[in-house]
Structure formats: C-alpha cells, structure tokens
Amino acid sequence: MRSATAEGLVALNEIGEVVPAMAERWIVTDDGLSYIFRLRNSEWSDGTTITSQNAVQSIVRNIDQLQGTSLGVDLDIISDIRAMTGRVIEFRLKSPMPQFLQLIAQPELGLRKDGVGNGPMTIEQGEDSITLSVLPPERRGLPRREEWQEDFRQIEVVSVSAGSAAALFEAGEADAVFNGSLLNLALVETGPLSSGTLRLDGVFGLFGLRITNSSGFLDDAPLREAVAMGIDRDTLLQPFNLGGWVPTTRIVPAELPNTASAVTERWADMSFEERRAEAKRRVIAWRAQNLSVEATLSLSLPDSPGSDILFTELESDFDAIGIVLTRVGASERADLVLIDTLARYADKRWFLNQFNCTLDAGLCSPEADALVLDSMSETNPQLSAQLLAEAEQELLASQAYIPIGAPVRWSLIRGGVDGFVENSWGLHPLFPMASRPN
C-alpha cells in the first residue's frame, strides 16, 4: 500500500521489474559507481514543485529512519546523494551493485513531503478500512485525458487475520487476499479445486531457524550444527501438500539470478541417515559430559494451524537425535526463532545482511560482517563476489542460522481482478489492480 501512495524514484511493477516512477529516466556510469536520475515534472500534494533538492531531503530522511534495520544496512552501499540541476539527482556507490535499482525501488523509500507522498493513488481512512482512489493522469505525470475515471475503480483495503481474510474471500466479500505464508496455508484449499484462486509466488528469501541463545547446549558450534544436521528437510513440509518447494542447507539460494557461487549444499558427501546418526552421537556425547541432563531447546512460533504442523514435524526430527523441543509463543524468549522473510533484491548481500551483528537479533558472525564490509569497498566484481562467498562460509561455520528452504507466499485472487502476477519478490502493487477488466 505504501507504493500506491508514495512512489520512489523507481518502482517495481506487477511482474517485479523495475520501472520509472518519480524519475522519468536514469543513466548508470560505465564503472557502475554512479546512478543519475532525472525527475519527471511533478508537484507535491500541496502544489509546490518537486525539485532535486527537496527530493533528496526526502530520500535522506527515509534512509535515516531506516538506520538499525536490515534495509538500513543494505543502503550503506550508498556513499553520497547529490542534488544536481533542478531535476537531476546523483547517487554515488561504494562499489558497483547491479541490483541497486531494485534496492531503491523498495516501498520504504517513497518520496514524501510533510508526511504526504506522491503516489498514483490517494488514501482515505475509514472506520474499519482504507479506500484507495486513482489520481488523475496529470497528477501521475501523464497527459490530461477526459473520462479517465471509467478505466479505474476504487480499492478498499482491510487488515485482518489470515483466518478472517480467507473466510471473507470464501463468502465472496473479498476479491483478493495477500501475504499468506506457510504458517497459514492450512486455512486454504491447496488441491485441484484451488486452481485459479490460490496463487503461489516462487519467492527468494529466508526460511529457517535463527539461534538466539548461544548458551547451554547451543554454546558450541558443532552442537548447533548437530541440530541443523538432524532436520529432515525432504519430508518436513510434506503435510502441507505443497508441490515444487525445494529445501536447502545454504543461506544464499543457488537459484538466485547472476550470483554464481563456490558455496554448495552442506554435507553433500553424507546421506541423511548418516547425518542424523552423527547428530545423535554429538547429543549423546554432550549429555555424557553434563550429568545426563536432557538436551532441551525452545522454539518461538506464532499461534496458527501451520505452526502446529511445523512444530510437530520439527519435534519429531529433534526427538530422533535426542533433543526435546518445546514451543513458546511468538513474543516469548526462546533458543530458536523461525525466520520467514522475503528477499528485497537479488544479491548475496541481502541474505548476509539479515544476520549483521548491529541488528542484535541473535547469534551472528563479526568475521562475516567484516567480509561483507570489505566487499563494499572492492570495485572489482570478481573479488567482491569472492569476499561475499567467504562471508557466507563464515556465517555457515558460525552455525548462527539453520537454513530450511525458501519462504512460501500465497494469495487468493478472484476472477475479474486484473494486474496480479506471481513474482519472485512477493510484492503485488495495488495500482495495476485498480484497472477495470477489459
């Protein structure tokens, strides 16, 4: 919804491609270190002209507000932002980043003045919902046109639980449901009857267990590795009746575009039975050194049908190697926390930055952070890629995170809703869906 009411310099369209937004065009210098944008001739909502100076002020303010977040860490690749002539803005980067346009297309970087954005739609707050209306063409950087309203419809948005959203859709009171995840997939039909309504995005991101307590059993990296070795990823999601899901033992997925890496799947020389046996051996050895005390770990999960299913599967896998797994609520302290996050852009740095030590979100690797930082000052793309591969190896060796596979994202889309396309980022802008069906 943010991208509908506050556009950035560029945006992601319905298929996940970068398209012009507040910037009508741009160039990239040959060394990849400078991105120069030309703003379209536009006004803020108060009628004042959007200039490079006040646009840069908005961009810098957005970046400042993102400090302390993983997106803020991503934006550290920027070394300088300059307002040039009236409608020209230059970004200088510390090192080349082919995915930079995708990074600055994120909704958090929408331009605002006095808290009000310039998007293709306006927002009206109701008692229980929000109504979005398309702006006239001239407010969207297009020529004035008569009777343009006939091409669009308003969109009413409500924020409810997954169960309530699925019920509204089933009752015909909602035309679309967005942002479903694995943990609430059990609320919808995934069989043949769902064809045409249930839409699954093949997304990139992180789905696994973050180590948040490195004391007791989890004090040693080999024991944290034992937990990772004991999970049967091939069968873990079978109860969800989900075809095409691919498990992984890596942090950065092998399928990520244009990111060839020397890092391979872990324990490739061992069968799962051998891995499980080795994990069990390590647990037994730990118990022998600790007066036979039970190896008990807690896992934080939200309250949902999918959480129940996932916990049952993990509990069985942990039990098979001699670990007692207990469950606590989403807001309670735990040894392990489920990470279920979508990637923002197709770069190894996004995956590695999620574990940056400055975020204080769990176990991390200062060595991996240092390598990522070094990669940002390396202008040679091959050497930078090598540093990032070493950073991934360091992070894997720290056993701070237990990869399981890609996240799952689903939507329910009724016939007659145009402008929805599955994409790798799970982002579905609302503006294209405001178009009336042909």
N, C-alpha and C positions, 0 to 999 in steps of 0.2 A: 504493500500500500504506500510505502514511503516513496517508491519510484514513480507512482502515479501522481503524487502531489508536489514532489521536489526533485526535478531532474538534475543530474550532474552534467559534467562536460560531455560525457558519453553515457550510453545506457546499454543494457542487454535486452534484445528483443525476445519474442516468444520462443525462438529456437536456440537461444543462448548465445547469439552472436553479438559482437559489439557494433553499435550503430551510433550515428551522431545524435546528440541531444542539445544541450545548451551551446555546444561547439558545433559549428556547421562543417568544419573540416580541420585537418591537422596534418602535420608532417613529422617524420622521425629522421633525425640526422643519421648519416651513414655509420657512425660509431655506436648508435643505439643509446647514447647518453642524454639526448635532448629530445623532448616531445613538445612541439609548438602548436598550440590550438588557436583557432580564430573563432571567437564567439559569434553567434548569429545576432542580428539586430533585434534586441528584445528589451522589454521593460520589466521591472519588478512589479509586484501586485499593486504597489502604491503609485505606479505611473512613472517612477524615476528610471532613467536609463541604466541598463546593466552594462558596466564597464569592466575592463580587465582589473582595475584597482579594487572595486567593491566585490567582484567575483573572487579574486584572490583572498580578500579578507574573509569571505565565507568559507573558502576551502581550508585556509589555515585554521579557522575556528573549528571546523569539523575535525581536522586532524588532531588538534589539541584535545578535543573532547574524547578522542579515541585512545589517548595515552593510557597505558595499563591494561589494554585489551590485546588479543592476538592480532586483530586487524591493525591496531596501532603499531605493533611490531612489524607487520608486513609493510607498512607505509614508511618505515625507516629507510627504505631503499631510496627515498627522495632526499636529495642534498639541498635543493633550493627551488623555490617557486617565485617567478618574477612576473610582474605586470609590465608588459612592454608598451606598445602603442595602444590606442583606445580600446581595441577589442582583441588583443593578442596576449596570450599567456604562455610562458615557457616553464616546463618542468625539467630540472636537471637531476639526473640519477647518479648514484654512486657507482653503479655498474650496469651493463645492459640487462634489460629484463623484457624479453619478447611478450610476456603476458601483462605488461604494465597497463594497457588499455582496459583489460578485464578487471584489474585491481581497482582502478579509479572509477569503474562503472558500478561499484557497489552502492546500494541504496543509501548507506550512511553518509555518502559524500555528495548528496543532493544539495544544490545551492539554495540558501535561504537568506532573507533579509528580515530582521526583527522577528525571526521565528517562522516566517511565512515563505513557503517555497514556490518555485515556478515549475509546475508540472503540467502535463496535458489535461489534468483533471482538478477540480476543486472538491473540497471536502465539507460536508455538513454533518455536524454531530447531532444525532437523535437521542432519544431516551435509552434505547437498547441497541442501537445500530448506528452505522455511519453510511451516509449516502455520497457516492462519488458521481460527479457530472463532468462531461467533456467540455473543455473550453472552446470558444470559437476559433476557427482556423488562424485568424490573425494573431491570437494570443499564443498560438503554438508555432509561430514562425512560418506560417503558410499564407498564401494569398487569401483575401477575403472572398467568401463564397456564400451565395444565398441558399436558404433552406438546408443548410448543412446538418441541422438537428435531426432530419429524417434518417440520417445514416447511423445514428448512435442512440443508445439507451442508457439510462442510469444504472448504476450498480449499487446494491445495498449489501453491506458487509456486516456480519455479526461474528463475534468471537465467543465460541462456546467449546465445551469439552468435545473430544473425539466421538464419544458415545452420542451426545446430543446432536452433533453435526451429521453423523450417519443416520440418525433417526429422522432428522429434518429432510434429508435427501430421500430417504425411503418413503416418506409421507408426501413427497412432491412439493415440499415447501422451500426447498433449496435446489438451485440448479448446478451448484459446484461446491465441492469440499476440497480444501487444500491442506498440505503439510501433514498428511498422515505418515506415521512411522511404523517400524516393525512392532513396536510395543502396543499399538492399537490396531494392527492389521487384522487381528482376530474379530474385530467388530464388523467386518465387511465380508461379502462373498468373494472368494478368490477362485472359484471354479469356473466352468464354461458359461454359467449364467451371468457372470460379471462382464462378459465381453462387451466392449463399447462404453462401459460406465467406469469400471476400475482402470485407472491409468497409472502405470508404474514408470518412474523415472530411473534410468540406469545411471546413477549418480556416482561421483567421486567423493571421497571423504574418509572419515574415521569411524569405525565401529569396533569397539573393543573395551578392554578393562584398564583403567588408569590406576596405578599404585599410588595410594595417598598416605600410606603408613609404612615406613621402612624400618620398623622395629619388630622385635619378636621373631616369628617365623620368616618374615619378609626382610629381615636385616641383611641377608646375604644374596647377592645376585644369582648364584646357582640355584637357590631355593625359589626365587622369583621366576627363574627360567623353568623350574620344575612345574610350576602352576601353568605356565604357557604351554609346555610340552604335553600336559595331561588333558587338554581340551580337544575333543573330537570335533573338529570344525566341519568335517564332511557330513556329519549327522545332526549337528547342533540345531539347524533351522528346519529340519525335515517336518516337524509338527506344524509348521506354518504354511505348508503346501505352496511353497514359493519356488517357481522354476527359474533357472538361469542365474541364481545367486552364486557367486564364486568366493570361496573362503580364501584367506591369505594369512601368512605369518610375517608379512612385511608391513612397514609403516607407509611407504610410498608405493602405490599400486603400480604393477608392471604395465598396466594398460594406459597410464597417464600419457597423453599426447606429447611427442617431441621431448621425452625425458628418458632416453636410454640410460641404463644404469648397470654397474657391475654387481649390484646387490641382488641376490637371488633369494628364493624361498628358503627358509631356515630348515635345518635337519633333513635336507633332501636325501641324505645317504642313510636315513633310518626309516623303517616302516612305522606306522602309528603304534603298533603293538610294542615295538622296541622303544619308542619314545615314552610311552606310558609306563613301561617297566622301569626305565631309567628314572622317571619322575618319582615313581613309588619307592625306588631304592633310596633316593635322596630324602624323602619324607621319613622313611624308617630310620635312616641314619641320624636325622635331626632329633627324632623322638628319643632315640637311644642316648643322645647327649643331653637331653633335657628331662630326665626322670620320667620318661614315657608319657609326658603330658600330651594331650590331644593337640594336633595342629588344627586350629580353628581360625577361619577368616570370615569377615563380614563383607557383604556386598550391598551397596545402596542402589535401590531401584524404585522408580515411581509406582504408584498403585494403578495397575492396568492389567487386562487379560493377557496381553503379550508378555508383560513382566513375569506373570505367574508361570507361563510356559517356558520362558527363557531360564528362569531360576530353577525350575525342575530339571531341565537338561543340564545346566551347569552343576547343580548339586550332585547329580549322578556322576558326572565326569570327575568332580573333585573327590567324591567318595571313593572312586575307583583307584585313586592314588594315595588314599589315606588322609584326606583333608576334610574336615567338617565345615561346610559352608552355611552361614546363617544370613538372613536377609533383614535389612533395616530400611526405613523409609528414605525418600529422596532427599530430605533435608537433614538427615542424621549422619553423624560421623561414621565412617566405615574404612575398612582396609582397602577396599576396591570400589571404584565408581565406574558405572557404564558411561562410555563416551560414544555419542551418536551425533556426529557433526558433519555438515556438508562442506566440501572444499569451496573456496571462493574463486580460485583461479587455478590453472593447470601448471603448477610449478612445485618442485620439491620443497621450496622454502615454506609454502603454506603448511605442509604437513609437519615439517620440523619446528616451525614457529609455534605450533599449538602446545609444545612442551617447553617453551622458553622459560627459564628459571625466574625471570622477572614477573611472570604471571602468578607465581606462588600457588599453583593449582594441584600440586602433587610432586612425586619424585621427578627429578629432572637430571640433565647432564650438562654441567658447565662446559665440559670439553666439546660437546656437540654444539652448544651455543657459540663457542669461540670459533669453531669451524664455519658455521653459518655466517658469522660476522666477517670472517676473512673472505668468504666467497663474495660478499657485497662490495669489497674493495678490489676485487680481481676483475679486470676488464677483459681478460682472455676467457671466452666462453668455455673452452675445454678445461682449463684449470679451475674455473669456478664450478663446473659440474663435478670435477673430481673432489673438490672440497666438500660439496654437498653430499656426495656418496659416502665420504669418510664420516661426515656428521651423522648420516643415517646409521652407519655401522656403530658409531659410538653410542647413539641413543638405544639401538637394539641391545648392545652389550650391557648397558646400564639396567636393562630389564625394567624400565620405568613404565612401560606400556605393553599390554598384551594384545596384539592385533588379532581380530577375528575375521573380518571381511569388510565389504563395502556397506555403507548405510542403506536402508530401504526407505524410499519415499513414494507415497501413493496419493492419488487424487480421485475423486468421484466427479465425473463430468457428464451432464445430461446432453442428449442430442439437442441441437439448436444453439449450443454455446460454441461460437467460433473463436479462434485466436488462442486456443490452448494446444501446445505441442510439448511432448515429453522432451526433456533435455538433460544434459549431464550435470547441471547445477541445481536442479530442483527449484528454479526460480520461474514464476509464472506471472508476468506483468499483467495488471488488470486492464490497462488501456486497450489492448487489442481485443479483449473480450467485450468491450463496450460497443463494438460494431454490430449492427443488426445483421442477422443472417441474410444472405442473398436470396 
